[in-house]
Amino acid sequence: MSKGLVLVTGAGTRVGAGIARRLAADGWTIGVHYNSSRAGADETADAIRASGGAAEVLQADLSAEASIDAMCASLAERGDWVGLVNSAASFDYDSIADFQMTTATAQVRLNMIAPVYLAHKFAGGIAPNARGFVTNIADQKVLNPNPDFLSYTLAKTGLAHATAPLAMALAPRIRVNCIAAGLMLISGDQSAENFKRVHDANLTRMGTRVEDVADAVAYLASAENITGAVLPVDGGQHLVPSARDVMFD
């Protein structure tokens, strides 16, 4: 029997797909969200169903309020929506030297405003009489900043700092936590050689895996007395300062 439906944004690819599969293994029904990665979303949902789980594929452009509204309305109508994992993200390079309003606004909208708006919609659509949770996926950069990926860092820092006020505002029915994830996958223009060299540049000398973050999400989903926490899942990467992003090391 399902524990209820958890919406995982960006579940058609990368980290979101790993989180969706892990939560499904624990008995949650998964709302597999995608924007343009329909094939990946179908693959995630098919894998969940093949393992005996339940999944529903959902499309929404998280930069468009009306698109979010439509998706959340369909989830609220189900009557079993109990969780939200904000995993979808945009990771585009900029710095103060090439900072532009339009590109910065787009990253802040997707990486910070959309997750908070989704939490708002979830609070209005949570299953009746249920207790639920919101888990936001941020980055160890929020604890260990450097000048690279400036707009992304600003947005994820804002998302991490939203944890406490959201936890207070949505208590007691909804718990809100945040995971500050370490380097897991090759991103942007990072080379495979660079990734191999810097992936385990943390205190444990073990590179963060998607499975590590997915396990932490699964734990927080069922940890009924944890709320308002920002949890680093990065092998201590946030305690290893770097003047530049690791892809430039």
C-alpha positions as CSV (number, residue, x, y, z in Angstrom):
1,M,0.0,0.0,0.0
2,S,1.4,3.4,-1.0
3,K,2.4,5.9,1.7
4,G,1.1,8.7,-0.5
5,L,2.3,10.6,-3.6
6,V,5.6,12.5,-3.6
7,L,6.2,15.0,-6.4
8,V,9.8,14.9,-7.5
9,T,10.7,17.8,-9.8
10,G,13.2,17.1,-12.6
11,A,12.8,13.4,-12.1
12,G,13.4,12.5,-15.7
13,T,17.2,13.0,-15.4
14,R,20.2,12.8,-13.2
15,V,19.7,13.4,-9.5
16,G,15.9,13.7,-9.7
17,A,15.6,10.3,-11.3
18,G,17.8,8.8,-8.6
19,I,15.7,10.4,-5.9
20,A,12.4,9.2,-7.5
21,R,13.5,5.6,-7.7
22,R,14.8,5.6,-4.1
23,L,11.6,7.0,-2.7
24,A,9.5,4.5,-4.8
25,A,11.5,1.7,-3.2
26,D,10.3,2.9,0.2
27,G,6.7,2.6,-0.9
28,W,5.9,6.2,-2.0
29,T,3.9,6.8,-5.2
30,I,6.0,9.1,-7.3
31,G,4.9,12.1,-9.3
32,V,7.7,12.1,-12.0
33,H,7.9,15.7,-13.1
34,Y,9.6,16.8,-16.3
35,N,9.7,19.9,-18.4
36,S,11.3,18.8,-21.7
37,S,12.8,15.4,-20.8
38,R,9.7,13.3,-21.5
39,A,11.7,10.2,-22.6
40,G,13.7,10.3,-19.3
41,A,10.6,10.8,-17.3
42,D,9.0,7.8,-19.0
43,E,12.1,5.8,-18.3
44,T,12.1,6.7,-14.6
45,A,8.4,5.8,-14.3
46,D,8.8,2.5,-16.2
47,A,11.7,1.5,-13.9
48,I,9.6,2.3,-10.8
49,R,6.7,0.3,-12.1
50,A,8.9,-2.6,-13.2
51,S,10.1,-2.8,-9.6
52,G,6.6,-3.0,-8.3
53,G,6.1,0.7,-7.5
54,A,3.7,3.3,-8.6
55,A,4.4,6.4,-10.7
56,E,2.6,9.2,-12.6
57,V,4.4,11.3,-15.2
58,L,3.6,15.0,-15.0
59,Q,4.7,17.9,-17.3
60,A,5.2,21.5,-16.2
61,D,7.3,24.4,-17.1
62,L,8.5,25.6,-13.7
63,S,9.3,29.0,-15.0
64,A,5.6,29.5,-15.7
65,E,3.1,30.1,-12.9
66,A,0.1,28.8,-14.8
67,S,1.9,25.6,-15.7
68,I,2.8,24.9,-12.1
69,D,-0.8,25.7,-11.1
70,A,-2.2,23.2,-13.5
71,M,0.1,20.4,-12.4
72,C,-0.5,21.1,-8.7
73,A,-4.3,21.2,-9.2
74,S,-4.2,17.7,-10.7
75,L,-2.2,16.4,-7.8
76,A,-4.5,18.0,-5.2
77,E,-7.5,16.4,-6.9
78,R,-5.9,12.9,-6.3
79,G,-6.3,13.3,-2.6
80,D,-3.0,11.5,-1.7
81,W,-0.3,14.2,-2.2
82,V,1.9,14.2,0.8
83,G,5.4,15.2,-0.3
84,L,7.5,17.5,-2.5
85,V,11.1,17.2,-3.5
86,N,12.4,20.2,-5.3
87,S,15.3,18.7,-7.4
88,A,14.9,20.5,-10.8
89,A,17.6,23.1,-11.3
90,S,19.4,25.3,-13.8
91,F,23.2,25.4,-13.6
92,D,24.5,28.0,-16.0
93,Y,27.8,29.8,-15.6
94,D,28.1,33.5,-14.9
95,S,30.3,35.7,-12.7
96,I,30.2,39.3,-11.7
97,A,32.2,40.2,-14.8
98,D,29.4,39.0,-17.2
99,F,26.4,39.3,-14.8
100,Q,23.2,40.1,-16.7
101,M,19.7,40.8,-15.3
102,T,17.9,38.5,-17.8
103,T,20.1,35.4,-17.2
104,A,20.3,35.9,-13.5
105,T,16.5,36.4,-13.2
106,A,15.9,33.1,-15.1
107,Q,18.2,31.1,-12.7
108,V,16.7,32.7,-9.6
109,R,13.2,32.0,-10.9
110,L,13.8,28.3,-11.5
111,N,16.2,27.6,-8.6
112,M,14.6,29.6,-5.8
113,I,11.2,31.1,-6.6
114,A,9.7,28.0,-8.3
115,P,10.5,25.7,-5.3
116,V,9.0,28.2,-2.8
117,Y,6.0,28.6,-5.0
118,L,5.6,24.8,-5.3
119,A,5.8,24.6,-1.5
120,H,2.9,27.2,-1.4
121,K,0.8,25.1,-3.8
122,F,1.6,21.9,-1.9
123,A,0.4,23.5,1.4
124,G,-2.9,24.2,-0.3
125,G,-3.1,20.8,-1.9
126,I,-1.8,18.3,0.7
127,A,-4.0,15.3,1.3
128,P,-6.7,16.0,3.9
129,N,-5.7,15.2,7.5
130,A,-2.2,14.2,6.3
131,R,1.2,15.3,7.5
132,G,3.7,15.9,4.8
133,F,7.1,17.2,3.9
134,V,9.1,19.4,1.5
135,T,12.8,18.7,0.8
136,N,14.7,21.1,-1.3
137,I,18.0,20.2,-3.0
138,A,20.6,22.9,-2.7
139,D,24.4,22.8,-3.1
140,Q,27.3,22.7,-0.8
141,K,28.2,26.1,-2.4
142,V,25.7,27.7,0.0
143,L,28.0,26.8,2.8
144,N,31.3,27.1,0.8
145,P,30.9,30.0,-1.7
146,N,33.2,31.1,-4.4
147,P,32.7,33.7,-7.2
148,D,31.9,31.2,-10.0
149,F,28.3,30.4,-11.0
150,L,27.2,33.6,-9.2
151,S,23.5,33.6,-10.1
152,Y,23.2,29.9,-9.3
153,T,24.9,30.4,-6.0
154,L,22.6,33.3,-5.1
155,A,19.5,31.4,-6.0
156,K,20.5,28.2,-4.1
157,T,21.6,30.2,-1.1
158,G,18.2,31.9,-1.1
159,L,16.5,28.5,-1.3
160,A,18.6,27.2,1.7
161,H,17.8,30.2,3.7
162,A,14.1,29.7,3.0
163,T,14.2,26.5,5.0
164,A,13.6,28.0,8.4
165,P,10.8,30.5,7.6
166,L,9.0,27.8,5.5
167,A,9.3,25.3,8.3
168,M,7.9,27.8,10.8
169,A,5.1,28.9,8.4
170,L,4.0,25.4,7.4
171,A,4.2,23.7,10.8
172,P,2.9,21.5,12.2
173,R,1.4,19.7,9.2
174,I,4.4,20.1,6.8
175,R,8.1,19.6,7.6
176,V,10.6,21.6,5.4
177,N,14.2,20.6,5.1
178,C,17.1,21.2,2.7
179,I,20.0,19.1,1.5
180,A,23.2,20.9,0.5
181,A,24.6,18.4,-1.9
182,G,28.2,17.9,-3.0
183,L,29.6,17.4,-6.4
184,M,27.9,14.3,-7.9
185,L,27.9,14.4,-11.7
186,I,29.7,16.1,-14.5
187,S,28.1,19.5,-15.2
188,G,28.3,22.1,-17.9
189,D,31.7,22.3,-19.5
190,Q,33.5,20.2,-16.9
191,S,35.7,17.6,-18.5
192,A,35.7,14.0,-17.5
193,E,39.3,14.3,-16.5
194,N,38.6,17.2,-14.2
195,F,35.6,15.4,-12.6
196,K,37.7,12.3,-11.9
197,R,40.4,14.5,-10.3
198,V,38.2,16.6,-8.1
199,H,35.2,14.4,-7.3
200,D,36.7,13.0,-4.1
201,A,38.3,16.3,-3.0
202,N,36.5,16.3,0.3
203,L,37.2,15.1,3.9
204,T,36.1,11.5,3.4
205,R,37.9,11.2,0.1
206,M,34.7,9.6,-1.2
207,G,33.0,11.5,-4.0
208,T,29.3,12.2,-3.3
209,R,27.0,9.9,-5.2
210,V,23.5,10.4,-6.4
211,E,22.6,7.5,-4.1
212,D,23.9,9.4,-1.1
213,V,21.6,12.3,-1.7
214,A,18.7,10.0,-2.5
215,D,19.2,8.1,0.7
216,A,19.2,11.4,2.6
217,V,15.9,12.4,0.9
218,A,14.4,9.1,1.8
219,Y,15.5,9.5,5.5
220,L,14.0,13.0,5.7
221,A,10.8,11.8,4.1
222,S,10.2,9.6,7.1
223,A,12.0,11.5,9.9
224,E,8.8,12.9,11.5
225,N,10.6,15.1,14.0
226,I,13.1,16.8,11.8
227,T,12.2,20.2,10.2
228,G,14.1,23.4,9.5
229,A,17.4,21.6,8.8
230,V,20.0,22.3,6.2
231,L,21.9,19.0,5.9
232,P,25.2,18.8,4.0
233,V,25.5,15.5,2.0
234,D,28.9,16.1,0.5
235,G,31.6,14.1,2.4
236,G,32.7,17.4,4.0
237,Q,33.2,19.2,0.8
238,H,31.8,22.4,2.4
239,L,34.8,22.4,4.8
240,V,37.3,22.4,1.9
241,P,37.4,26.0,0.7
242,S,38.3,26.7,-2.9
243,A,38.9,30.1,-4.6
244,R,37.2,28.8,-7.8
245,D,34.6,26.3,-8.6
246,V,36.1,22.8,-8.7
247,M,35.7,22.5,-12.4
248,F,38.5,25.1,-12.7
249,D,40.9,23.3,-10.3
